[in-house]
Amino acid sequence: MHIMLLSRSEPKLMKVANEIHERYNVQTRWVAVDFSQGPEIYKTISDQIQDLDIGILVNNVGYYPAVQSFHRNTEEEIISTININILSTVMMSRIVLPGMKNRRRGIIVNISSIGCYRPAAFLNMYSSAKSFVTNFSLALNHELRGKGVKCQAVVPGMTHTNMIKHLEEDIPWYVGVTTVDSLAKFGVFSLGKTAHTTGGWKHTLQVCWQDLVPHTLGTVIISYVTRKAIGK
């Protein structure tokens, strides 16, 4: 499939686009856009992609504020968390859906987080935002039944990316961390087969134990893990 990349850094976009083109010989385009901004960015995005036959949309842009008590998060961190994790998922889905429904084919893949299953103290804004992403995705998939279009929520646990690089030394041994390649491979395998996946067996096990304990106790345990990870 041909690829269009959307992210903030144009030099990085150009680098990745060239790598994809050279390795797979597919067309690559990019749009440099800062998803921390408000609704005004989506007119530009819509104009750039309106003539494209989009078969798969992957909403993968993500951000979490400083891991600390909510009242210490700055106003900028709070607004960025909402714009990047929630608004981007909703608006990008809204942009591509009309075309997918007209063609009666397509899938929207929304990357959520295992943090959506239980409230996480010290990571409050992020886990709450990802709860929205998961619920939105599953509800949208139900709305799209019979229309040839699907929406999938991918709900992984910790994954080796730049987002958690500064935390990795403090992550407890019992928190399974997967690789990007493993997550991507499983995610592609699950396309069209399920509306909800953790992206791997390690993270599925972590979800299972949460279902075995009362909600309140699960919240206490998750918050302890979060606090342990930041060393506070």
N, C-alpha and C positions, 0 to 999 in steps of 0.2 A: 504494500500500500504506500502511496505517497504521503508525505509527512508535512504538517505545519506545526511549528513550535512557537509557543508564546511564553515569554518570561521577561524579566526586568533588564538583564544585561545583554546588550546587543553583541558585544564581542564574544561572549560565551555562546549565544545563539548561533552566531556565524560558525564558530568552531565545531559545535555539535552537528549543525546542519551539513557541513562539509564532510565530517566523519561518516555520517549516515549515507550521504550520497556516494562517497568513495567506496564504502564497504558493501552497500546493498544496491547501488545503481537505481535509486528511486529519486523522484523529484522532491526537493525540500524547500520550504519557505519558512519565514519567521516574521513575527510581529513583536517588537520590543514594547512592552507595556508594564507599568507598575501597578500590580493588583492591590496595593495598599491604598490607592486612591479611591475616590468615590464613584458613583454611577456614571460620571461623565466619560469614563474610558470606554464604555461598551459600545458607544456609537462608532468609534474608530474601529474597534474589533469587528463589529457587524459589517461595516463597509468593506473591510479587508477580506472577509470570508463569505460574503453573501452569494457569490457565484460558484462556490466550491461544492462538490458532491461529497459531503462529510459522512463517512460510514461509521467512524468511531470517534467519540469525544472522550478524552481522559482528563478529568479535572483533578490535577495532582498538585497544584500550587498550595503550599502550606506554610504556616508560621505559628510559633507560640511565643508568648511574652516571657520575660524573666520568670524563672520558677521560684515563686515566693508567695507570700500572703496576698490575697486579692487587693487589699487596700493600698499595697505598695506598687501595684502596676500603674504605670503612667496612663494618662488619657490617650496619648499617641499609641501605646501598646494595645490598649483596649479597642480602639477604633481599627487599628491594623488587623487585629485578630478577627474581628467581625468582617471587615472588607475582604481579607484574603481567604479565610476559611469558609465563610457563609455566603457573602454576597457574590463572590466569583462563581461558586458552584451553581447558585440559582440563576444568575444572569447568563452564564455561558450555556447552561441547559436550555434556557428560554430562547437564546439566539438560534441554536441548531435544531430545535425540535420541529418547527414548522416544515423544514426541508425533509427531515427524516420521515415525518408522518406522511407527507405528500408522496414520497418514494416508497413508503411502507417497508422500510428497512433501516436498521441502524441500532447502535447501542451507546448509551452514556455510561461511562465508568467513573464513579466518584470515589476518590481515595479518602477514607475516613481514618479512624484509629481505634485500637482496642480500648483506648481511654474513654470511649463513648459509653461503655457498659456500666460503669460505676462513677459517681462523682469523685473527683480527685482533688483533694486539698493541695494547695500550693501550685496546682496546674489547672485551676478552676476555669479560666476563660477558654483554654484550649480544649479540655475534655467536654465542656458544655457545647462549644462550637461543633465538635465532632459528633456529638449526640444529635445535633440538628442535621448534619450531613447524612448520617445513617438513616434517620427517620424520614427525611425528605426523599432519599433515594428509594427506599422500600415502598413508600406511598406512591411515588411517581411511577415506579414499575407496575404497581397494581392499576393505576389509572391508564397505563398504556397497553394493557392486555387486549389482544385482538387487533392491534393496530400495526403489527409488524416491527415495533420498536421496543427495546428493553432498556432498563436502567439497572445497573449493578452497583452495589456497595462493596468495596474492598476494605476490610477492617483489620489491618495488620497491627501487630505489636511493634516493639522497637526493631528498627532496621538500620543497618550500617549505612548511614548517610551523614552529610555535613551537619544536619540538624541536631544530631545527638553526639557528634564527635567529642565535644567538650565534656560530656557526661559519662562516656563509656567506662572510664576508670572507676567510677563510683556506682555503676549498675550492679546490683546484687547478682550472685551466681545463678539464682533460681529464676531470673528473668531471662527467658530465651530471646536472643537477638538473632535475626535472620539476615541474609544478604540481599542486596538489590536484585541480583540475577535470579536467585531462587524465588523471590516474591514475584518478579515479572514473569518468569516461566510458568508458575502456578496460576497467576492471574490470567494469562493468555489461554491456558488450558481450560479455565473455568468460564470463559466468555460464552454466553448463551446457555450455559448449563445450570447456573444458579444465580439468584438475585442477591446473594449474600455470602461472602467468603472472607475468611481471615487471611488467606493467602499462604497458608502453610500449616503443617501439623503442630509445630511448636506453639503457635499462637492459638490454635484451636484448643489445645490442652489448657492454656491459660484462661480461656473463656469458660471452659467446662467447670473448672474448680470454682469460678465465681458463681456459677449457677447452683452450686451445691451448698452455698452458705447464705444466711439471711442478708438482705440488702444492706442493712446498717453495718453488719460485721464486714461485708465486702468493701464498703466505703472506708472503714477504718484500716483495713489491710492495704488497700490501694494507696491511701493517703500516707501510710507508713512507708511503703515502697518508694513513693514519690519523694518523701522527706529524706529517706535514706540515700536516694540517688543524688540529691543535691548536698548531702553531707550536713544537714541542719537538724 
